[in-house]
Amino acid sequence: CRGISPAVSIARPPGDHYNAKDRQPPGGPALDKRTMVPIYRSDGEWVGVYEQGHLFTKDGEWVGFVVGREAFDTSGRYLGFLSDDRRLLRQRTVTKSPARRRPPERPARPLIPSTMPLAPMLRGLPYQIIDVFEEYADRFRYVSDTKPDMD
């Protein structure tokens, strides 16, 4: 970095959306929490929405909550992070997951529209990043199965 003073910050390369240190809501820093944002799988399928800090399936089932960009399931376990291109992603091998979070109260079921805009052109993922809705699809089909049974 010859000729660049240490006080000058170097911007990240365009399209580098998977930097774990860069945790902001999907769609960039200007996302309003009141806005419903569609969440897509890597194949372009609309699978859910982000609204008011929560994740819902496209059927309106609450599947988790979001703190910054980190997503947690309904029991507070780490799911992954929301990317700028509106996908729920995570590292393929997680050496240390973020601490379990206390889940908020169950939110009201949102009014999900019957259709959403088509997914933007989604770039391929590097090997070390996986799409949570593709790799762990069964985890979101039956949310009631992820909760412990009552005694």
Secondary structure by P-SEA (a helix, b strand, c coil): ccccccccccccccccccccccccccccccccccbbbbbbccccccccccccccccccccccccccccccccccccccccccccccccccccccccccccccccccccccccccccccccccccccccccccccccccccccccccccccc
